[in-house]
Each structure stands twice: as C-alpha cells, then as structure tokens.
Amino acid sequence: MPAHKDAARYFDCALAILATQGYGGLKLAPLCERMGVTTGAFYHHFANWGAFTEALLDHWHRERTHRLVELARREPDPLDQLQVLLDAAMELPHGAEAAIRAWSTIDPAVHRIQESVDLERHSFVRKAFAALVDPEEADRLATLGMYLLIGFEQAESLRDPEVLSWALHELKRTAAKGAASRSAPR
C-alpha cells in the first residue's frame, strides 16, 4: 500500500474520473495519464487493479461516511449534528457517488460497500433525527433524506445544489418543529 499522501492522490484522481466519465472510464491508462505517472509507478504502489479499486472504495467509505459521522458526533446538539450532516451531504462528490452506485449494479463487491455506506449513513441520520422526533418519524425523515441525496446524484440533468440544500434544510426544519412540539407543555 502506498504512503497515505500518494494513495490519496490516486484516489482523488479516480473519484474525479468517476465523476466525469462514470465507472466505465475508470481504467489504468487514463488514471495514470491524469496522475502524470507511468503504469510502472502505479504498480509500485498497488499490487494490481483489484487491490487499487478495493483501496479506493475503502477510502471513499472511510472518508465520505465514517469521517463525516465522527465530525457530526462531536456536536452535542442534535440540530447541530444535522447541520454538519447537511453540510457534508452538499459537499459529497455527487458525480462520483452516482458512478459508484452504477458500478455497484454489476460488481457484487462494490454493491456490498455501497449498501454498507447507505445503511451506515441512514442509521446515523436516523439517530440524529431520533433525538428530536419519535422513532418512526426519525426513520421516515432519514429515509427521505437518503432518497433526496440518491435521487439528486442520479438525476444528473436536473442537479441543482440550491434545490438539494433547500430540501435537506426542510427536513431539518421539520425535525426542529417536531422537537418543539414534543417539548411544549401539554
């Protein structure tokens, strides 16, 4: 495995290729060309293409799910946690995520990672909502948030970050209203 800094460069380039060319464009020659390295240099860092794609997906899972959840957990207030998650959702590499989702339809290993990412994201968002609203509504809001994000990523011709931001903030507002009504004296 290459040094973290070198690996991150390869992974960043691979995610950029996924975002612009889809999973079908993610091949060794274009990756090396974009990196400005030879295939020999690539194989100096990675044993083979399979090892690279496995490391790439692990990096994506770790950086775009685990790291973001850890950032949100640092916030003691559930609304602040949701804000961290909303901000993170807006900054995801949406084109690359759409390509990974397409890739997951033909590669069982990628599918397992994609499914794990979806379930982990949903679980943490549900927990953040559950601190504000009842568990059933928390599950529905988390699921709706996942639908919004995945739909946004898949609808390339309709992608409007302002609309996604508005929709995600509406979910947060709904949860805040639910929290206020739960804590209001009866």
PAZAPA-4460 file (N, C-alpha, C; in steps of 0.05 Angstrom, whole numbers, plus 32768, in hexadecimal, padded with zeros to 4 digits):
% residues 186
    n_x    n_y    n_z   ca_x   ca_y   ca_z    c_x    c_y    c_z   seq   type   mol
   8011   7FE8   8000   8000   8000   8000   8012   8019   8000     1      M     A
   800C   802C   7FEF   801C   8044   7FEE   8019   8055   8007     2      P     A
   802B   8068   800A   8028   807C   801F   800D   8089   801D     3      A     A
   8002   8091   8034   7FE7   809D   8034   7FE4   80B4   8020     4      H     A
   7FF8   80C5   801F   7FF7   80DD   800E   7FF6   80D4   7FF0     5      K     A
   8007   80C1   7FE9   8007   80B7   7FCD   7FED   80A9   7FC6     6      D     A
   7FE3   8099   7FD9   7FCA   808B   7FD4   7FB3   809F   7FD1     7      A     A
   7FB3   80B3   7FE2   7F9D   80C7   7FE0   7F9D   80D5   7FC5     8      A     A
   7FB4   80DA   7FB9   7FB6   80E6   7F9E   7FA9   80D3   7F8A     9      R     A
   7FB0   80BA   7F8B   7FA4   80A6   7F78   7F86   80A5   7F7C    10      Y     A
   7F7D   80A5   7F95   7F60   80A3   7F9B   7F52   80BC   7F92    11      F     A
   7F5D   80D3   7F96   7F51   80EC   7F8D   7F4E   80EC   7F6F    12      D     A
   7F63   80E4   7F61   7F61   80E2   7F44   7F4C   80CE   7F3A    13      C     A
   7F4B   80B8   7F48   7F38   80A3   7F40   7F1B   80AD   7F45    14      A     A
   7F17   80BB   7F5B   7EFC   80C6   7F60   7EF5   80DC   7F4B    15      L     A
   7F08   80EB   7F43   7F03   80FF   7F2E   7EFC   80F2   7F14    16      A     A
   7F0A   80DC   7F0D   7F03   80CD   7EF5   7EE7   80C1   7EF7    17      I     A
   7EE1   80B6   7F0E   7EC6   80AB   7F12   7EB1   80C1   7F0F    18      L     A
   7EB6   80D8   7F19   7EA3   80EE   7F18   7E9E   80F8   7EFB    19      A     A
   7EB3   80F7   7EEB   7EB0   8102   7ED0   7EAB   80ED   7EBA    20      T     A
   7EB5   80D5   7EBF   7EB3   80C0   7EAA   7EA4   80A7   7EB2    21      Q     A
   7E9C   80A6   7ECB   7E8E   808F   7ED5   7EA1   8078   7EDB    22      G     A
   7E96   8062   7EE5   7EA7   804C   7EED   7EB4   803F   7ED4    23      Y     A
   7EA8   8041   7EBD   7EB4   8036   7EA4   7ECD   8045   7E9C    24      G     A
   7ED0   805E   7EA5   7EE8   806D   7E9F   7EFF   8069   7EB2    25      G     A
   7EFA   805B   7EC8   7F0F   8057   7EDC   7F20   803F   7ED3    26      L     A
   7F35   8045   7EC5   7F48   8031   7EBB   7F64   803A   7EC2    27      K     A
   7F77   8027   7EC1   7F92   802D   7EC9   7F9F   8043   7EB8    28      L     A
   7F9E   8041   7E9E   7FAC   8054   7E8D   7FA2   8071   7E91    29      A     A
   7F87   8076   7E91   7F7E   8091   7E96   7F86   809B   7EB3    30      P     A
   7F85   8089   7EC6   7F8D   8091   7EE1   7FAA   8099   7EE2    31      L     A
   7FBB   8089   7ED6   7FD8   8090   7ED6   7FDD   80A9   7EC6    32      C     A
   7FCF   80AD   7EB0   7FD3   80C5   7EA0   7FCB   80DE   7EB0    33      E     A
   7FB4   80DC   7EBD   7FAB   80F2   7ECE   7FBE   80F8   7EE5    34      R     A
   7FCA   80E3   7EF0   7FDD   80E6   7F06   7FF8   80EF   7EFD    35      M     A
   7FFE   80EB   7EE3   8018   80F2   7ED8   802D   80DD   7EE1    36      G     A
   8025   80C4   7EE3   8037   80AE   7EEB   8035   8098   7ED6    37      V     A
   8049   8086   7ED8   8048   806E   7EC6   8039   8058   7ED4    38      T     A
   8031   8044   7EC4   8024   802D   7ED1   8037   801F   7EE4    39      T     A
   8051   8020   7EDE   8065   8015   7EF1   8063   8022   7F0C    40      G     A
   8060   803C   7F0C   805E   804B   7F25   8045   8042   7F34    41      A     A
   802F   803F   7F25   8016   8035   7F31   801B   801A   7F3F    42      F     A
   8028   8008   7F30   802C   7FED   7F3B   8041   7FED   7F52    43      Y     A
   8050   8002   7F54   8062   8005   7F6A   8052   8009   7F84    44      H     A
   803B   8017   7F81   802A   801E   7F98   8014   8009   7F9D    45      H     A
   800A   7FFD   7F89   7FF4   7FEA   7F8C   7FFB   7FD0   7F7E    46      F     A
   7FF4   7FBA   7F8B   7FFB   7F9F   7F81   7FEE   7F9A   7F66    47      A     A
   7FD5   7FA3   7F63   7FC6   7F9E   7F4A   7FAE   7FB1   7F4A    48      N     A
   7F9F   7FB0   7F34   7F88   7FC2   7F31   7F72   7FBC   7F46    49      W     A
   7F6E   7FA2   7F4C   7F5B   7F9B   7F60   7F62   7FA6   7F7C    50      G     A
   7F7B   7FA5   7F82   7F84   7FB0   7F9C   7F7F   7FCE   7F9D    51      A     A
   7F84   7FDB   7F86   7F7F   7FF8   7F85   7F62   7FFE   7F88    52      F     A
   7F50   7FF1   7F7A   7F34   7FF7   7F7C   7F29   7FF1   7F97    53      T     A
   7F33   7FDB   7FA4   7F2B   7FD5   7FBF   7F33   7FEB   7FD2    54      E     A
   7F4C   7FF5   7FCF   7F56   800A   7FE0   7F47   8025   7FDB    55      A     A
   7F40   8029   7FC1   7F31   8041   7FBA   7F16   8041   7FC8    56      L     A
   7F08   802B   7FC6   7EEE   8029   7FD3   7EEF   802B   7FF1    57      L     A
   7F04   801F   7FFD   7F08   8021   8019   7F0D   803E   8021    58      D     A
   7F1D   804C   8012   7F23   8068   8016   7F09   8079   8015    59      H     A
   7EF9   8074   8000   7EE0   8082   7FFD   7ECD   807D   8015    60      W     A
   7ECB   8064   801D   7EBA   805D   8033   7EC3   806B   804D    61      H     A
   7EDD   8069   8051   7EE9   8075   806A   7EE6   8093   806A    62      R     A
   7EED   80A0   8054   7EEE   80BD   8053   7ED2   80CA   8050    63      E     A
   7EC1   80BD   8042   7EA7   80C9   803C   7E90   80BE   804D    64      R     A
   7E96   80AC   805F   7E82   80A3   8072   7E8D   80A4   808F    65      T     A
   7EA1   8093   8094   7EAC   8092   80B0   7EB6   80AD   80BA    66      H     A
   7EC6   80BB   80AA   7ED1   80D4   80B3   7EBB   80E9   80B7    67      R     A
   7EA7   80E9   80A5   7E91   80FC   80A8   7E80   80F7   80C1    68      L     A
   7E7B   80DE   80C6   7E6C   80D6   80DE   7E7C   80DF   80F7    69      V     A
   7E96   80DB   80F7   7EA6   80E3   810E   7EA5   8101   8112    70      E     A
   7EA5   8110   80FD   7EA3   812E   80FF   7E88   8135   810B    71      L     A
   7E73   8128   8102   7E58   812E   810D   7E56   8126   812A    72      A     A
   7E62   8110   8132   7E60   8107   814E   7E6D   811B   8161    73      R     A
   7E7F   812B   8158   7E8C   813E   816A   7E78   8154   8173    74      R     A
   7E62   8157   8165   7E4E   816B   816B   7E3B   8160   8180    75      E     A
   7E38   816C   8197   7E26   8162   81AB   7E09   8167   81A5    76      P     A
   7E03   817C   8196   7DE7   8183   8190   7DDE   8174   8176    77      D     A
   7DC7   8166   8177   7DBE   8157   8160   7DBA   8169   8147    78      P     A
   7DB0   8181   814A   7DAD   8193   8133   7DC8   819A   8127    79      L     A
   7DDC   819E   8138   7DF7   81A3   812E   7E02   818A   8120    80      D     A
   7DFC   8173   812A   7E05   815A   811C   7DF8   8159   8101    81      Q     A
   7DDE   815F   80FF   7DD1   815E   80E5   7DDD   8173   80D3    82      L     A
   7DE4   818A   80DD   7DF1   819F   80CC   7E0B   8195   80C0    83      Q     A
   7E1B   8188   80D1   7E35   817D   80C7   7E2F   8168   80B1    84      V     A
   7E1B   8157   80B5   7E14   8143   80A1   7E0A   8150   8088    85      L     A
   7DFA   8165   808A   7DEF   8173   8073   7E06   8180   8063    86      L     A
   7E18   818D   8071   7E2F   8199   8064   7E40   8183   8056    87      D     A
   7E44   816D   8064   7E54   8157   8058   7E46   814C   803F    88      A     A
   7E2C   8149   8040   7E1D   813F   8029   7E20   8151   8011    89      A     A
   7E21   816B   8016   7E24   817E   8000   7E40   817C   7FF3    90      M     A
   7E54   8173   8003   7E6F   8173   7FF9   7E78   8158   7FEF    91      E     A
   7E67   8144   7FEF   7E6E   812A   7FE5   7E75   812C   7FC7    92      L     A
   7E86   811A   7FBD   7E8C   811A   7FA1   7E75   810C   7F92    93      P     A
   7E5F   811B   7F8D   7E46   810F   7F83   7E49   80FF   7F69    94      H     A
   7E58   810A   7F57   7E5C   80FB   7F3E   7E6B   80E1   7F42    95      G     A
   7E7F   80E1   7F53   7E8D   80C8   7F59   7E7B   80B5   7F69    96      A     A
   7E6B   80BF   7F7B   7E59   80AE   7F8A   7E44   80A1   7F77    97      E     A
   7E3B   80B0   7F63   7E28   80A4   7F50   7E36   808E   7F40    98      A     A
   7E4F   8093   7F38   7E5E   807F   7F29   7E63   8066   7F3A    99      A     A
   7E69   806A   7F53   7E6E   8052   7F65   7E54   8043   7F67   100      I     A
   7E3D   8051   7F69   7E23   8043   7F6B   7E1E   8033   7F52   101      R     A
   7E24   803F   7F3A   7E20   8030   7F21   7E33   8018   7F20   102      A     A
   7E4C   801C   7F28   7E60   8006   7F29   7E56   7FF0   7F3B   103      W     A
   7E49   7FF7   7F51   7E3F   7FE3   7F64   7E2A   7FD0   7F58   104      S     A
   7E1E   7FD8   7F42   7E09   7FC7   7F36   7E16   7FAF   7F27   105      T     A
   7E30   7FB1   7F21   7E3C   7F9B   7F12   7E53   7F8E   7F21   106      I     A
   7E5B   7F98   7F38   7E71   7F8D   7F47   7E68   7F88   7F64   107      D     A
   7E65   7F6E   7F6C   7E5B   7F68   7F86   7E6C   7F74   7F9D   108      P     A
   7E86   7F75   7F9A   7E97   7F81   7FAF   7E91   7F9F   7FB2   109      A     A
   7E8D   7FAD   7F9C   7E86   7FC9   7F9E   7E6A   7FCC   7FA9   110      V     A
   7E58   7FBA   7FA2   7E3D   7FBB   7FAD   7E3D   7FB9   7FCB   111      H     A
   7E4E   7FA7   7FD6   7E4F   7FA3   7FF3   7E58   7FBD   8000   112      R     A
   7E6C   7FCA   7FF5   7E76   7FE3   8001   7E61   7FF9   7FFE   113      I     A
   7E55   7FFB   7FE7   7E40   800F   7FE3   7E29   800C   7FF7   114      Q     A
   7E21   7FF3   7FFA   7E0B   7FED   800D   7E13   7FF4   8029   115      E     A
   7E2C   7FEE   8030   7E36   7FF4   804B   7E36   8012   8050   116      S     A
   7E3F   8021   803C   7E3F   803F   803D   7E23   8049   8041   117      V     A
   7E10   803F   8031   7DF4   8048   8034   7DE9   8042   804F   118      D     A
   7DED   802A   8059   7DE3   8022   8073   7DEF   8032   808A   119      L     A
   7E0A   8036   8089   7E17   8046   809E   7E0E   8063   809E   120      E     A
   7E0C   806E   8086   7E02   808A   8084   7DE6   808C   808F   121      R     A
   7DD5   807A   8086   7DB9   807B   808F   7DB8   8078   80AE   122      H     A
   7DC6   8065   80B9   7DC6   8060   80D5   7DCE   8078   80E5   123      S     A
   7DE3   8085   80DD   7DEC   809D   80ED   7DD8   80B4   80EA   124      F     A
   7DCE   80B8   80D2   7DBB   80CE   80CE   7DA2   80C9   80DE   125      V     A
   7D99   80AF   80DE   7D82   80A8   80EE   7D86   80AD   810B   126      R     A
   7D9E   80A7   8115   7DA4   80AC   8132   7DA3   80CA   8138   127      K     A
   7DAD   80DA   8126   7DAD   80F7   812A   7D90   8101   812A   128      A     A
   7D7F   80F7   8118   7D63   80FF   8118   7D55   80F5   8131   129      F     A
   7D5C   80DD   813A   7D4E   80D1   8151   7D52   80E0   816A   130      A     A
   7D66   80F1   816B   7D6A   8102   8183   7D56   8119   8183   131      A     A
   7D48   811D   816C   7D35   8133   8169   7D18   812B   8165   132      L     A
   7D14   8114   8159   7CF8   810B   8153   7CF6   80EE   815B   133      V     A
   7CDD   80E4   815A   7CD9   80C8   8162   7CE8   80B5   814E   134      D     A
   7CEE   809D   8156   7CFE   808A   8146   7CF3   8085   812A   135      P     A
   7CD9   8082   8128   7CCD   807D   810E   7CD1   8094   80FB   136      E     A
   7CCC   80AD   8105   7CD1   80C4   80F4   7CEE   80C8   80ED   137      E     A
   7CFF   80C1   8101   7D1C   80C3   80FC   7D25   80B1   80E5   138      A     A
   7D1A   8099   80E5   7D20   8086   80D0   7D16   8090   80B5   139      D     A
   7CFE   809B   80B4   7CF3   80A6   809B   7D03   80BE   8091   140      R     A
   7D0B   80D0   80A3   7D1A   80E7   809B   7D36   80DF   8091   141      L     A
   7D42   80CB   809F   7D5D   80C2   8095   7D5A   80B5   807A   142      A     A
   7D46   80A5   8076   7D41   8098   805C   7D3C   80AD   8047   143      T     A
   7D2C   80C0   804D   7D26   80D6   803A   7D40   80E5   8033   144      L     A
   7D51   80EA   8047   7D6A   80F7   8041   7D7C   80E6   802F   145      G     A
   7D7D   80CC   8033   7D8C   80BB   8021   7D81   80BB   8005   146      M     A
   7D66   80BA   8003   7D59   80BC   7FE8   7D61   80D6   7FDA   147      Y     A
   7D60   80EC   7FE9   7D67   8106   7FDD   7D84   8105   7FD3   148      L     A
   7D96   80FC   7FE3   7DB2   80FC   7FDB   7DB7   80E9   7FC4   149      L     A
   7DAD   80D1   7FC5   7DB1   80BE   7FAF   7DA4   80C7   7F96   150      I     A
   7D8C   80D1   7F98   7D7E   80DC   7F80   7D8D   80F3   7F74   151      G     A
   7D97   8105   7F84   7DA7   811B   7F7B   7DBF   8111   7F6B   152      F     A
   7DCD   80FE   7F76   7DE5   80F3   7F69   7DDF   80E5   7F4F   153      E     A
   7DC8   80D8   7F4D   7DC1   80CA   7F35   7DB5   80DB   7F1F   154      Q     A
   7DA8   80F1   7F26   7D9B   8103   7F13   7DAE   8118   7F09   155      A     A
   7DC3   8110   7EFB   7DD8   8122   7EF2   7DCE   813B   7EE4   156      E     A
   7DBB   8137   7ED2   7DB1   814E   7EC2   7DA0   8161   7ED3   157      S     A
   7D97   8158   7EEA   7D86   8169   7EFC   7D95   8173   7F15   158      L     A
   7DAE   816C   7F17   7DBD   8173   7F30   7DBE   8191   7F34   159      R     A
   7DB2   8199   7F4A   7DB3   81B5   7F52   7DBA   81B6   7F70   160      D     A
   7DD3   81BC   7F76   7DDB   81BC   7F92   7DCA   81CD   7FA4   161      P     A
   7DC0   81E3   7F9A   7DAF   81F4   7FAB   7D95   81E6   7FB2   162      E     A
   7D8A   81D7   7FA0   7D71   81C8   7FA6   7D77   81B2   7FBA   163      V     A
   7D8D   81A4   7FB7   7D94   818F   7FCA   7D98   819B   7FE6   164      L     A
   7DA6   81B1   7FE7   7DAB   81BF   8001   7D90   81C7   800D   165      S     A
   7D7F   81D2   7FFE   7D64   81DA   8008   7D55   81C2   8013   166      W     A
   7D55   81AC   8003   7D46   8194   800B   7D51   8188   8025   167      A     A
   7D6C   8187   8027   7D78   817C   803F   7D73   818D   8057   168      L     A
   7D73   81A7   8053   7D6D   81B9   8069   7D50   81B8   8072   169      H     A
   7D3E   81B1   805F   7D22   81AD   8066   7D1F   8195   8078   170      E     A
   7D2F   8180   8073   7D2F   8169   8085   7D37   8171   80A1   171      L     A
   7D4D   8181   80A3   7D56   818A   80BD   7D41   819B   80CB   172      K     A
   7D34   81AD   80BB   7D1F   81BE   80C6   7D08   81AD   80D1   173      R     A
   7D00   8199   80C2   7CEB   8187   80CA   7CF2   817A   80E5   174      T     A
   7D0B   8171   80E7   7D13   8164   8100   7D13   8178   8117   175      A     A
   7D1D   8190   8112   7D1D   81A5   8127   7D01   81AB   8130   176      A     A
   7CEE   81AD   811D   7CD2   81B2   8125   7CC7   819B   8135   177      K     A
   7CCE   8182   812E   7CC6   816B   813D   7CD1   816B   8159   178      G     A
   7CEA   8173   815B   7CF7   8175   8176   7CE9   818A   8187   179      A     A
   7CE2   81A0   817B   7CD5   81B6   818A   7CBA   81AD   8193   180      A     A
   7CAB   819E   8182   7C90   8195   818B   7C92   817F   81A0   181      S     A
   7CA7   816F   819F   7CAB   815A   81B4   7CB1   8166   81CF   182      R     A
   7CC0   817C   81CF   7CC8   8188   81E8   7CB4   819D   81F2   183      S     A
   7CA1   81A4   81E2   7C8D   81B8   81EB   7C7B   81AC   8201   184      A     A
   7C75   81BD   8215   7C63   81B3   822A   7C48   81AC   821F   185      P     A
   7C3C   8198   822B   7C22   818E   8221   7C0D   8194   8235   186      R     A
***
